[in-house]
Each structure stands twice: as structure tokens, then as C-alpha cells.
Amino acid sequence: MPDLLIRNVSEDLVAKLKERAAAKNHSLQVELTSILHAAVKPTWEEWWAKADEFRARSREWNITDDSTDLIREDRDSR
């Protein structure tokens, strides 16, 4: 796994990050990784755009949001 190096971080910032990590009973590395994961998480706009894209592809595959027909077909087959 690659390593990251961040230069010129103030002592005050490092101390605050260590406090934040300690408050969650995390190591500094775990806390920083968590912060980075949150930073690259998709925005709501990106999430909805991806959902719209998936819905459009679903229509091309004849998959609908309504499962009523599939449920009825399954129940009638018993």
C-alpha cells in the first residue's frame, strides 16, 4: 500500500489531530485515513447523478423500479 507524506504541518494541527484520534481511541494513522476517506466520499449531487445513470441503464435492460409483476409471477408459480 502506498504511503503519503505531508510536509510543513504545524505542531498545533498535529496536536489537534492526535487529540481527535485519542478521543475516538484511534491511532493517528487510523484517524487520518478516516478523514481522507470522508474527504473523497461522493457529494449528494454525485450520488444522485450515479443513481440516475444506473436507473437509465436499468431501463435499457428492461429492469423497472416496480417489482409488483415479479412478485405476482413468483407467487402464482407456487
Sequence and secondary structure as in RCSB ss.txt:
>XXXX:A:sequence
MPDLLIRNVSEDLVAKLKERAAAKNHSLQVELTSILHAAVKPTWEEWWAKADEFRARSREWNITDDSTDLIREDR
DSR
>XXXX:A:secstr
       S  HHHHHHHHHHHHHTT  HHHHHHHHHHHHHS  HHHHHHHHHHHHHHHHHTT  S  HHHHHHHH
HT 
